[in-house]
Amino acid sequence: MMMMATLAKPVRVLCVDDHAMLLEGLRARFDREPDIELAGTLTTVDGLASEVERSGATVVLLDIDMPGEDVFDALDDLHRRHPETRAIMLTAHIRDTYIDSAIAAGAWGYLSKSDAPDTIVEGVRKVAAGELAFSPDVEERVNAARHGRAVKPGSKLTLLTPREQQILRMIGMGQGRQEIAHAIHRSPKTVDAHRASIMEKLAIHDRVELARYAIREGLVEV
Amino acid sequence: MTHRGLPCVRRLWPAEKGRGMASSDAGRWNHDRTAAGSDPGLWDRFAREQAGGAIDALSSHVALLDSTGVVVAVNRAWQRFGAQNGLLVDSAGIGRSYLAVCDAASGPESSEAARCADGIRRLLAGQIEEFRQQYRCETAIGPRWYQMRATRFVHGARTFAVVVHEDITEVMRAYSALAESEARFFQITEVIDQVFWMKTLSPVRVAYVSPSVERLFGIRPEEIYRNPGRWMEIVHPEDAPRVRESIGAWIERGGPGCWTEEYRVVRPDGSVRWVRDSAHGLPAAADRGGKILCGVAEDVTELREHRDRLEHLVQERTAQLRESQELLAQQDRLASIGTLAAGLGHDLANILFPMRCRLDVLEASALPAALRPEVDGLKTTVEYLRQLSAALRQCAIDPISAGQPRGPTRLSEWANGVRPLIEKSAAGPIDLAWEIGDDLPAVAVAPHQLTQAVLNLVGNATESIDGPGRIVVRAEPPRTLAGPVELSVIDTGCGMSDEARRHALEPFFTTKQRGRSTGLGLSLVHAIVRSVDGEIRIDSAEGRGTTVTLRLPRWNPRAGEPDRPPAAHPHRAAIVGVSLASPRRSAMVRHVAAAMGLRAVDSDPDGAEPPDIWVVDESAASPDAARDFLAAGPERGVVVFGPARMDWTALGVEHVGEEEGLDALRRALRQARRGRMNSP
């Protein structure tokens, strides 16, 4: 289904993906749409906020699995610095935790690279028009009830970024440094940095206490 | 055998003080030449003729009596006994009447003495040829046992009796010990659960069989004593030839070592018992000839049953272990394949997306007609690769999701939601029926996983049907209180061969043409079901259709039943009024409201159609405004974006945190609706 563009000026889209072919494919596709313009491309999220500012992008299409800075941290940062910019995840990873992290970091949509290009175009339009956009696969997960995962208001967990909450949950589940790094596609050093940040924000000084905290706060069901 | 004390006759001889024994020449058969009735010449002749020295050498006590029972001669052993026991009898009793002494006996030994006297008299009278008697005698060195044997001989016209007393003390002690031992033996054999038996071979005779033979095998010992072949009569006819052959061969070899056989016997009541019979050969005394077989037969029926059960259990466990090891190895392989496949799928997605973008552009372009089929062909290929990529990415279980609770999913609600999608996959002249009740318990499977699984199954079912046919998606309630829910996809298609069914769950196995099927569908269904600790069962036969059953675990009630959406207003959908500064938050509320069947509008609390739920920013609205809104209607609710403050919380409003997601918003909307409806 195609939504007819009703916007006064084209939507300027910044595409971020480490696959150059994919970026070129998006360029070719967006070139056919009179209401969508490719504002620029990046192959990492390093300097994302600056590029958004420079390019005047109003919508950002973001892959998740890229080298460099953590995507969710970068998204969180973008949301704070440019709240008017609307980010949509475009990824091959359809995972509950990524979906949760993306939404918590301020994403407006979560689309799959398995979707038809028309769906991506339609998603960009919906977000530009003020609606959320999810792939059919993601829509079902988003609408399913979850249990025991919400952060209670007033909890110190609100001090943590979505990535940090994700890592804290994995620590609570007993996963080790290497395991966490493998799961989130980051280096063990990145995991160490996140853990140090978590411990500082929560004023907790050892891993065992961190794990207990995660369980107490309901991040992990036992 | 008992030994009654025979009066020690010689003790009865009065001791004659002062008169010691007549001196005797060493080695000479002693006699008193002066004894009344003695013949002085008799002894010389006797000694000369009868080698008196030999009689003196005997250990037996020997006395010669004349026809009247008078002692006419004694040997050295007789004399020595007398001396040792203080019997200072003149000439060791020579000339005294042996019979008179017996007759004079009194007390407890009198009856034996009388018997002895009677026996000797009858002997001397020629009524008997021999008289024997055993008796006990108190001596200076303690009790002794003797056997008296009296025989008669005639010399010329005169009759004599030779009385011999043999010390059988050691023999009696041995007999006594043997008797004691036998008594103990019999006590033991009577109480043990084994049957002890002894048998001689020449002649064939059962020397002993313990009484337990009747208790254990239902035949009395007397039957076996009477008929040594009785035991073989109860051996099971199927085992009897083997047993006969075995023991026969063993006996023929001389019965070396131990013979053992296990065989069945049929008790008189018809019951069958297993027996372990073992035997040893014992050398018999030379006079008895041949060997004695000595054996033990025990009932090993229960032992065999335990052993069989144990063997069966071991085989079962070994098979299970082998199966587990194969499963582990397979899972290892699958995990490796899964990881590799997931990575491949991910990379494929990154490649295919731009290809599809380019194909879209081509398709929209003014292409020559001749190129259209090429573009269509490319699209078909890319679409197949897209499906393959999606399937490959599902091959690895999400390590982050593993361990998180899945579901709960109410099947009836799920079915209502996915029906259009799944019915689309069963296109053509195929009738797709749903048989899912409303009262089924929730299952612990995420809805999207269930959709993926059923889509795959319905897709397979569709492809198996050539022409018109029928597919049924059916859910059965649990058969036990905590049992799984069974969800089946049943088709009237071509069915699977045995081989296809055996391999159906393996990745990349397909019976369809390559390029038409990835071969991953059923293995993905299997992976989904396994990841929730469920099971999959395939019932299929060629030409008879297929039923694939997913046994899905119930949602754990301790985790709480899923919230039911509030009942829709009979006349209209609840209205959610949105008063949020953030366009994103507004978009979130609208999105969640739409999914919940609620109507989201820009808020106008005082408008013509006031909302049922008001969603506000904590920073933009005041608690008083919220209070006024709530007071206007009992079904009204308020959701506040922002930190929970006392003044808001006291109103009973629902809060959604700054960084909370759609799930928290959904719960808040639901609670706002429900809470108000439930308040007094």
Interface residues (C-beta under 8 A of the other chain):
Chain A: D17 H19 M21 L22 L23 E24 G25 L26 A28 R29 D31 R32 D65 P83 R86 A92 H93 I94 R95 D96 T97 D100 I103 A104 G106 W108 K113 S114 A116 P117 D118 G130 E131 L132 D137 E140 R141 V142 N143 A144 A145 R146 H147 G148 R149 A150 V151 K152 P153 G154 T158 P162 Q166 M170 M173 E179 H182 A183 I184 E221
Chain B: G345 H346 A349 N350 I351 L352 F353 P354 M355 R356 C357 R358 D360 V361 A364 R386 S389 A390 R393 D398 P399 I400 S401 G403 Q404 P405 G407 P408 T409 A446 P447 H448 T451 A559 G560 P562 D563 S582 P583 R584 S586 A587 M588 R590 H591 A595 P643 A644 H655 V656 G657 E658 E659 E660 G661 L662 D663 A664 R666 R667
